[in-house]
């Protein structure tokens, strides 16, 4: 059985959230949907985490040679936060 991809999992999670927000479900149905939603959320998070580890950035050095460097989301976010604070 093929694992669901991120988009399919996210769509499924959105549908569960809509159902829960309507408030039409019985308590046991609500609990079951909530538990399923948590499982799908964890799956989405794992997919994103795995994908983040695979991303590389293509860069050029001063001589014009290209090389790849592992993308560090946390470092990028920290740099963006510092830039925002300085403006």
C-alpha positions as CSV (number, residue, x, y, z in Angstrom):
1,X,0.0,0.0,0.0
2,X,1.4,3.4,-1.1
3,X,1.8,6.0,1.7
4,X,-0.4,9.1,1.2
5,X,1.5,12.1,0.0
6,X,1.5,15.5,1.7
7,X,-1.2,17.1,-0.4
8,X,-3.6,14.2,0.1
9,X,-2.9,14.1,3.8
10,X,-3.4,17.8,4.1
11,X,-6.7,17.7,2.2
12,X,-7.9,14.8,4.5
13,X,-6.9,16.8,7.5
14,X,-8.8,19.9,6.2
15,X,-11.9,17.8,5.7
16,X,-11.7,16.5,9.3
17,X,-11.3,20.0,10.6
18,X,-14.4,21.2,8.7
19,X,-16.4,18.3,10.1
20,X,-15.3,19.1,13.6
21,X,-16.1,22.8,13.2
22,X,-19.7,22.1,12.1
23,X,-20.4,20.4,15.5
24,X,-22.9,18.0,14.0
25,X,-21.1,14.9,15.2
26,X,-21.8,12.8,18.2
27,X,-19.2,12.7,21.0
28,X,-17.8,9.3,20.0
29,X,-17.6,10.4,16.3
30,X,-15.9,13.7,17.3
31,X,-13.3,11.9,19.4
32,X,-12.6,9.4,16.5
33,X,-12.3,12.3,14.0
34,X,-10.0,14.2,16.4
35,X,-7.7,11.1,16.9
36,X,-7.6,10.6,13.1
37,X,-6.8,14.3,12.7
38,X,-3.8,14.0,15.1
39,X,-2.5,11.0,13.2
40,X,-2.7,12.8,9.9
41,X,-1.1,16.0,11.4
42,X,1.8,13.9,12.6
43,X,2.1,12.3,9.2
44,X,2.2,15.7,7.5
45,X,4.8,17.0,10.0
46,X,7.0,13.9,9.3
47,X,6.7,14.4,5.6
48,X,7.7,18.1,5.9
49,X,10.6,17.3,8.2
50,X,11.9,14.6,5.9
51,X,11.6,16.9,2.9
52,X,13.4,19.7,4.7
53,X,16.4,17.4,5.2
54,X,16.6,16.7,1.5
55,X,16.6,20.3,0.3
56,X,19.9,21.7,-1.0
57,X,20.6,25.2,-2.1
58,X,22.6,25.9,-5.3
59,X,25.2,28.6,-4.8
60,X,28.0,30.3,-6.7
61,X,31.4,31.2,-5.2
62,X,33.4,34.3,-6.0
63,X,35.0,32.6,-9.0
64,X,31.6,31.8,-10.5
65,X,31.8,28.0,-9.6
66,X,28.6,26.5,-8.5
67,X,28.2,24.3,-5.4
68,X,25.4,23.0,-3.2
69,X,24.9,23.6,0.4
70,X,22.4,22.0,2.7
71,X,19.5,24.3,3.4
72,X,19.0,25.3,7.0
73,X,15.5,26.6,7.6
74,X,16.2,27.6,11.2
75,X,19.2,29.6,10.3
76,X,17.2,31.3,7.5
77,X,14.3,32.1,9.9
78,X,16.7,33.5,12.5
79,X,18.4,35.7,9.9
80,X,14.9,37.0,8.7
81,X,13.9,37.7,12.3
82,X,17.1,39.7,12.8
83,X,16.5,41.7,9.6
84,X,12.9,42.5,10.7
85,X,14.1,43.7,14.1
86,X,16.7,46.0,12.5
87,X,14.1,47.7,10.2
